[in-house]
Structures are given as structure tokens and as C-alpha cells.
Amino acid sequence: MGDDRDGARTRQLGLLVAVCLIAANMRTTITGVGPLLEQIAGDLGTTTVALGALASIPLLAWALVSPLAHDLSQRFGTSRVLLWSLLLLVVGTVWRSLPGVTVNLWLGTALIGASLAIANVLMPAIIKRDFAGRVPAVMGLYTALLAGAGAIASGVVVPVSLIRVDGGPVGWRVALLSTGILLPFAIVSWMRASHRSRADQGPRTPRTAGGTGIWRDGLAWQVAIYTGLQSGTFYILLTWLAPYATANGRNAVVAGIDVMAYQIAAIVGSLVLSFFLRGRARRWVPASLPLLAMVGVVGMLTTPDLLTLWTIPAGLSSGASLSMALTLMAERARDLSAATALSGMAQSIGYLLAAVGPIAFGALHALDGGWILPFALIVAVLLGQLLFGLAVGRERFVLAGSGGD
């Protein structure tokens, strides 16, 4: 009995290490692009504006490819599909950095986006499967590592590109390649952990209607819209916080610190969410999180001199909201199949909605050059998140009447 318990603990620890390593690779390959755009444009003889679409390719891929993850996992097994997505992520990372034709940069980025789309969908379902009793805690750790590693990558790629070898800098290609430095460790760790767990090594369950039925499920749409609204707020502030700071007299360095403070607070929010998802009060957590963000957003608009201070409640809410959305994808499904279907649908719709946010904010700002209308948009988005938070907070399950349970 003791040996069985020790073996179970070892397998669980191996799975947790694998999940952490995968989380550390889920954003680094894309967050490292922005700081290198000027170098890439100079080397390729184009403009940063022309290369701006590079940042939108992963979001578009996530929206288009995410719904495919459910059928792939049903056919080939969740663990195997995740492994192949990680291997394709390696291929895309290398392909993007190959010298030669410019198309390598674009096709490699597209493959990175597609492989991350599959992994994005499968991870909430895998966490539900392998950590059924600790979903909020593991999801919070996963989200914090995802965000933290992405932030680190955006900060180190430029120094890496300036490392001098043989009299010259290694350049942006090596810097982008370095964003995948942890991928081999994640792949090996996942291969060992999933083999030891002896779980889901292939398609052991009959195919369900989850892949199609999920699009007709009301609760699934509520989770999807909640996901999109919380992502919209995050991407709006990530895109426009620095321009707003400089428009209010802060220099570029201080504006960068404001953005950094926002992201650090988001990491903390991801980690602490699980402490509030206990007891009967957990029902109200999804709706309470946007209220915290409203405090920060209203403070930013009314007292911009204290902008760094106001990034803290906004960031805490943002990180906790992302973790909450991923947790809902796991907890509003009764089994692995339904969780995968819900995750694919919610992330597809969510990223489409998120992509609209920064564009709409910029359009409102362009109307009169002011900030009241754009910030009113954020408040409206947060109010929407609150309303949908009230709906998704009730303990219900998707596909309850269509074989998904």
C-alpha cells in the first residue's frame, strides 16, 4: 500500500513538473516578437508597420484552429495530440528563424500559432483529468507561469540579440530561436509523465457529440463570452497603457514600468485566485473580479498621476480572470471530452472577441483624441464580464443532455 501511494505521488509530481514546463513555453515564442520588430524590419528592408501583422497571426490561428483540438484528441488521444503540438512548436520556432526567404518568418509564425492553439485547448482538459481535486490551484500555477515566462521572454530577447560573437551581434534570428530553449525539456518531461501515468495513451472512448453539440450549448456560449470579455480588457490595457501613460506626461521608461507592474500584478492574481474558490462564495468570484478591475480603470482615468498604483487592482483582476476562465473550461464539463470541446469553443470565440478590443479602443480614441470614450469602453466590457460572471458562477455542466456527461 505504501509503495502504491509513493508511486502515485511520484507520478503526480512528474505530471505537475511537465505541466509547469509546458506552461513556461506557451507564450515565450510570441511575446518575444514585439521587442525585436525594429531589428527584423531593418534586416528585411521593410517597416515595423508592415510587420505588425506578425503579432496578429497567433491570435487568428488560435481562433481558427482551436475548435479542431477536440476531434483530434478524440481520434488520437489527448496526451499524444499534446505531444505532437509541442513537437510542431519546435518545428515552427526553428522554421521562423531560418535565414533565406522572408516567407520563413511568416510560415514559421503561423505554425507556432497553430500548434499553440491545440496546446491551449488541451491543457485545461488535461489539468481537469490529472488534477481533478486541485483544478483551481494547478490552473492558477499554470496561468502564472504562462504569463511570467512570457513577460521574461519579452524582456530578454533584445539583450540576447545583442550578444556579440565573432565581432558582431547574433541578431534577431538567434534571439527568436532562444525563446524555445525550454521546449526540449517540456517535451521530454511530458513524454515521461504521460507514459508513467498510463492515462489516455490513445482513443479509448467512443467519439461523442461534444465537438458539434458544444456550439449549441447555452452555458458554453456564456463561458466563451466571459473568456472573450476578460481577454479583451487584458489586450486593451497591454496595448494602450503605455501610450496613455506617455500622453499624461510620463516618459517612456516610466510607461514601461507601468506595463510591467500591470503584468506582475496579473501573475499574482493568477496565483491567489484558488484561495477564493472555496465554499459557497466561489459562485460569486467570476462576477466579483471585474469589479476590482473597474477600481483600477476608473482610477487611471481620474487620477493618472497615480497610474502605477492603479495598475495593481487592474492587473490582479486580469490575471485572476484568465485563471478563472481556464478553470471554468475544466469545471463546467463533466469529463475530458466535454472539457476539450468547451475549451476549444471558448478559446476560439474568446480570441476573436479579444482581437476586437484594442482596435475598438483605438478607434474611439481617434474620434476626438480624448480618453473618456475609450475608457468607457473598458468599463462596458467589464460590466459585460460581470453579468456573464453571474451566469457562469452557478454550478452547471455543458452538454448535460447530449451525451457530454
C-alpha positions as a printed Julia matrix, in Angstrom:
405×3 Matrix{Float64}:
   0.0    0.0     0.0
   2.8    2.38    0.93
   4.64   1.68   -2.34
   1.44   2.32   -4.31
   0.95   5.67   -2.58
   4.59   6.62   -3.17
   4.28   5.65   -6.81
   1.1    7.7    -7.2
   2.78  10.71   -5.62
   5.77  10.32   -7.93
   3.54  10.15  -11.0
   1.55  13.16   -9.81
   4.73  15.15   -9.2
   6.04  14.22  -12.64
   2.81  15.4   -14.23
   2.94  18.66  -12.29
   6.53  19.32  -13.42
   5.5   18.6   -17.01
   2.52  20.98  -16.77
   4.79  23.7   -15.36
   7.37  23.26  -18.14
   4.66  23.33  -20.8
   3.2   26.49  -19.24
   6.61  28.14  -19.43
   6.6   27.58  -23.21
   3.07  28.7   -24.02
   3.79  32.39  -24.63
   7.55  32.9   -24.96
   7.67  32.24  -28.71
   5.14  35.02  -29.37
   5.87  37.64  -26.69
   9.47  37.86  -27.9
   8.49  39.17  -31.33
   7.34  42.71  -30.46
  10.61  43.99  -28.93
  12.54  42.73  -32.0
  10.28  44.24  -34.69
  12.63  47.13  -35.45
  15.6   44.79  -35.87
  13.59  42.43  -38.07
  12.28  45.3   -40.21
  15.78  46.74  -40.66
  17.25  43.4   -41.64
  14.44  42.52  -44.08
  14.23  46.01  -45.56
  10.63  46.66  -44.58
   8.76  48.65  -41.92
   7.53  47.79  -38.45
   4.02  48.68  -39.62
   4.25  46.04  -42.35
   5.44  43.51  -39.79
   2.75  44.43  -37.29
   0.56  41.62  -38.59
   3.04  39.14  -37.12
   1.52  39.82  -33.73
  -1.99  39.08  -35.01
  -1.15  35.76  -36.67
  -1.12  33.73  -33.41
  -4.46  35.24  -32.29
  -6.0   34.44  -35.68
  -4.58  30.92  -35.57
  -5.96  30.4   -32.06
  -9.41  31.47  -33.22
  -9.38  29.23  -36.33
  -7.54  26.14  -35.1
  -8.83  25.82  -31.52
 -12.09  24.06  -32.49
 -10.08  21.27  -34.18
  -8.43  20.18  -30.94
 -11.47  18.25  -29.69
 -11.78  16.0   -32.73
  -8.02  15.42  -32.84
  -7.96  14.39  -29.19
 -10.97  12.1   -29.7
  -9.29  10.39  -32.61
  -5.67  10.14  -31.46
  -5.76  10.64  -27.69
  -5.25  13.84  -25.71
  -1.72  13.09  -24.48
  -0.49  12.13  -27.94
  -2.0   15.2   -29.61
  -0.43  17.47  -26.99
   2.96  15.85  -27.63
   2.66  16.42  -31.36
   1.63  20.03  -30.82
   4.8   20.58  -28.78
   6.92  18.94  -31.48
   5.32  21.15  -34.14
   6.01  24.15  -31.91
   9.71  23.26  -32.09
   9.49  23.0   -35.88
   7.75  26.37  -36.14
  10.26  28.05  -33.82
  13.2   26.77  -35.9
  11.47  27.48  -39.23
  10.77  31.08  -38.24
  14.46  31.75  -37.59
  15.83  30.14  -40.76
  17.82  32.52  -43.0
  16.8   32.94  -46.6
  13.38  33.88  -47.92
  11.18  36.16  -45.81
   8.3   33.69  -46.05
  10.06  31.53  -43.44
   9.27  34.17  -40.82
   5.57  34.2   -41.69
   5.04  30.46  -42.18
   7.01  29.63  -39.05
   4.9   32.08  -37.05
   1.71  30.56  -38.48
   2.82  27.06  -37.45
   3.7   28.37  -33.98
   0.21  29.85  -33.67
  -1.49  26.64  -34.84
   0.48  24.39  -32.5
  -0.11  26.71  -29.54
  -3.82  26.76  -30.37
  -4.04  22.99  -29.89
  -1.98  23.05  -26.68
  -4.01  26.0   -25.33
  -7.19  23.97  -25.68
  -5.88  20.69  -24.31
  -4.15  21.98  -21.18
  -7.33  22.89  -19.21
  -8.78  19.47  -20.06
  -5.55  17.71  -19.05
  -5.41  19.59  -15.76
  -9.01  18.53  -15.11
  -8.11  14.92  -15.9
  -4.88  14.65  -13.93
  -5.57  17.06  -11.04
  -9.31  16.65  -10.56
  -9.23  17.65   -6.9
  -6.9   20.62   -7.34
  -8.05  22.27  -10.56
  -8.11  25.93   -9.33
  -4.69  25.69   -7.65
  -2.96  23.96  -10.58
  -4.7   26.24  -13.09
  -3.51  29.28  -11.14
   0.07  27.99  -11.16
  -0.19  27.18  -14.87
  -1.52  30.65  -15.7
   1.1   32.42  -13.58
   3.95  30.53  -15.25
   2.45  31.17  -18.67
   2.3   34.92  -18.05
   5.58  35.13  -16.15
   7.65  33.29  -18.74
   6.08  35.37  -21.5
   6.99  38.59  -19.71
  10.57  37.41  -19.17
  10.91  36.49  -22.84
   9.81  39.96  -23.95
  12.45  41.46  -21.68
  15.46  39.32  -22.62
  15.2   38.87  -26.4
  16.8   42.23  -27.21
  19.81  41.68  -24.91
  20.21  38.2   -26.41
  20.15  39.62  -29.93
  22.98  42.0   -28.99
  25.33  39.28  -27.75
  28.46  39.56  -29.84
  30.03  36.52  -31.49
  32.9   36.76  -33.96
  32.8   40.55  -33.84
  29.1   41.05  -34.44
  25.74  40.63  -32.7
  24.0   37.28  -33.08
  20.88  39.14  -34.25
  17.13  38.65  -34.1
  17.06  35.15  -35.59
  19.08  33.67  -32.74
  17.07  35.73  -30.23
  13.78  34.34  -31.56
  15.23  30.84  -31.6
  16.19  31.24  -27.94
  12.53  31.73  -26.98
  12.11  27.97  -27.43
  15.06  26.99  -25.26
  12.86  25.21  -22.7
  10.82  23.28  -25.27
  13.01  20.13  -25.31
  12.7   19.88  -21.52
   8.92  20.24  -21.74
   8.68  17.53  -24.41
  10.86  15.03  -22.54
   9.06  15.76  -19.27
   5.64  15.26  -20.87
   6.67  12.04  -22.61
   7.9   10.55  -19.33
   4.98  11.82  -17.22
   2.21  10.75  -19.6
   3.83   7.33  -20.08
   4.15   6.76  -16.34
   0.56   7.83  -15.7
  -0.63   5.24  -18.24
  -3.59   7.55  -18.87
  -5.13   8.37  -22.23
  -2.43   6.81  -24.41
  -4.9    6.51  -27.22
  -8.54   6.91  -28.2
 -10.16   4.72  -25.54
 -13.6    6.28  -25.52
 -16.17   6.44  -28.29
 -16.48   9.68  -30.1
 -19.11  12.0   -28.66
 -21.23  14.8   -30.0
 -19.2   17.27  -27.96
 -17.36  18.77  -30.91
 -20.56  19.87  -32.63
 -23.06  19.97  -29.78
 -20.94  22.4   -27.81
 -21.77  25.17  -30.3
 -25.46  24.81  -29.45
 -24.96  24.78  -25.68
 -26.03  27.96  -23.87
 -23.63  27.54  -20.96
 -20.74  27.02  -23.37
 -21.54  30.35  -25.04
 -21.64  32.04  -21.64
 -18.18  30.68  -20.78
 -16.9   31.67  -24.23
 -18.16  35.24  -23.96
 -16.81  35.54  -20.41
 -13.44  34.37  -21.75
 -13.53  36.88  -24.59
 -14.51  39.82  -22.4
 -11.75  39.2   -19.85
  -9.21  38.74  -22.66
 -10.44  41.93  -24.32
  -9.68  44.01  -21.23
  -6.22  42.45  -20.92
  -5.21  43.1   -24.53
  -6.63  46.64  -24.49
  -4.54  47.61  -21.47
  -1.49  45.72  -22.68
  -1.66  47.63  -25.97
  -2.75  51.09  -24.81
  -1.48  51.51  -21.26
   1.93  52.85  -22.33
   0.52  55.33  -24.9
  -1.94  56.57  -22.28
   0.89  56.98  -19.77
   3.06  58.99  -22.16
   0.06  61.13  -23.16
  -0.19  62.11  -19.5
   3.41  63.29  -19.29
   5.24  60.13  -18.23
   8.43  59.26  -20.07
   8.86  56.02  -22.0
  10.82  54.32  -19.22
   8.16  55.03  -16.59
   5.43  54.0   -19.02
   7.24  50.69  -19.48
   7.34  50.25  -15.71
   3.57  50.79  -15.62
   3.08  47.98  -18.15
   5.47  45.76  -16.2
   3.62  46.45  -12.94
   0.35  45.52  -14.64
   1.76  42.18  -15.79
   3.39  41.4   -12.43
   0.08  42.09  -10.67
  -1.61  39.77  -13.18
   0.79  36.96  -12.22
  -0.05  37.48   -8.55
  -3.77  37.46   -9.37
  -3.4   34.1   -11.11
  -1.71  32.58   -8.07
  -4.13  33.83   -5.41
  -7.41  33.05   -7.19
  -7.59  29.48   -5.89
  -7.79  30.74   -2.29
 -11.11  32.42   -3.08
 -12.63  29.46   -4.93
 -13.68  27.72   -1.74
 -17.07  27.21   -0.16
 -20.33  28.74   -1.29
 -18.75  32.13   -2.02
 -16.99  30.68   -5.07
 -20.17  31.2    -7.08
 -19.71  34.97   -6.91
 -15.99  35.08   -7.77
 -16.36  35.27  -11.59
 -18.64  38.32  -11.21
 -16.54  39.96   -8.49
 -13.27  40.06  -10.43
 -14.31  42.76  -12.95
 -15.34  45.0   -10.03
 -11.7   45.03   -8.91
 -10.61  45.98  -12.42
 -13.14  48.82  -12.52
 -11.46  50.38   -9.49
  -8.17  50.41  -11.37
  -9.58  51.61  -14.68
 -11.58  54.47  -13.16
  -8.52  55.43  -11.1
  -6.36  55.5   -14.23
  -8.74  57.92  -15.92
  -9.44  60.23  -12.99
  -6.0   60.37  -11.32
  -3.38  59.42  -13.96
  -0.59  60.75  -11.71
  -1.09  57.58   -9.66
  -1.13  55.34  -12.74
   1.33  52.79  -11.38
  -0.84  52.36   -8.3
  -3.97  51.78  -10.37
  -2.28  49.1   -12.48
  -2.25  46.86   -9.39
  -6.02  46.23   -8.98
  -6.4   46.12  -12.76
  -3.59  43.58  -13.08
  -4.77  41.45  -10.16
  -8.2   41.25  -11.77
  -6.75  40.46  -15.2
  -4.59  37.55  -14.04
  -7.31  36.14  -11.8
  -9.88  36.47  -14.62
  -7.72  34.5   -17.05
  -7.2   31.77  -14.47
 -10.95  31.85  -13.74
 -11.82  31.45  -17.42
  -9.49  28.46  -17.8
 -10.84  26.95  -14.59
 -14.4   27.29  -15.9
 -13.4   25.38  -19.04
 -12.42  22.48  -16.81
 -15.08  22.7   -14.09
 -18.12  23.29  -16.3
 -17.53  19.96  -18.03
 -18.14  16.52  -16.55
 -15.44  14.64  -18.47
 -12.33  15.03  -20.59
 -14.21  15.04  -23.9
 -16.62  17.77  -22.85
 -13.78  19.81  -21.31
 -11.8   19.66  -24.55
 -14.83  20.65  -26.62
 -15.65  23.55  -24.28
 -12.04  24.74  -24.19
 -11.77  24.72  -27.98
 -15.04  26.58  -28.49
 -14.47  29.11  -25.69
 -10.94  29.95  -26.8
 -11.95  30.29  -30.44
 -14.73  32.76  -29.64
 -12.68  34.36  -26.87
  -9.7   35.26  -29.02
 -11.92  36.62  -31.78
 -13.54  38.95  -29.25
 -10.18  39.82  -27.71
  -8.75  40.86  -31.07
 -11.51  43.45  -31.49
 -10.8   45.19  -28.16
  -7.58  47.12  -28.91
  -8.89  48.11  -32.35
 -12.15  49.48  -30.93
 -10.28  51.33  -28.17
  -8.01  52.97  -30.76
 -10.94  53.92  -32.97
 -12.73  55.63  -30.08
  -9.54  57.47  -29.14
  -9.15  58.65  -32.73
 -12.64  60.21  -32.74
 -11.62  63.24  -30.67
  -8.16  62.47  -29.39
  -9.51  62.06  -25.86
  -9.58  59.15  -23.45
 -13.04  59.25  -21.85
 -14.79  57.26  -24.58
 -12.06  54.59  -24.83
 -12.05  54.08  -21.06
 -15.84  53.96  -21.1
 -15.45  51.03  -23.5
 -13.31  49.19  -20.94
 -15.92  49.81  -18.23
 -18.63  48.49  -20.58
 -16.57  45.36  -21.26
 -16.07  44.85  -17.52
 -19.8   45.26  -16.89
 -20.42  42.59  -19.51
 -17.91  40.32  -17.8
 -19.72  40.91  -14.51
 -23.1   39.94  -15.99
 -21.77  36.81  -17.65
 -19.84  36.06  -14.46
 -23.14  35.85  -12.62
 -24.31  33.27  -15.15
 -21.21  31.06  -15.28
 -20.77  31.13  -11.49
 -23.64  28.69  -10.99
 -22.53  25.06  -10.84
 -23.82  23.59  -14.1
 -22.31  21.48  -16.85
 -22.15  21.78  -20.61
 -23.63  19.06  -22.83
 -25.71  17.83  -19.9
 -28.36  16.43  -22.21
 -26.35  15.38  -25.28
 -24.03  12.67  -24.15
 -21.33  15.02  -22.94
 -21.75  13.98  -19.36
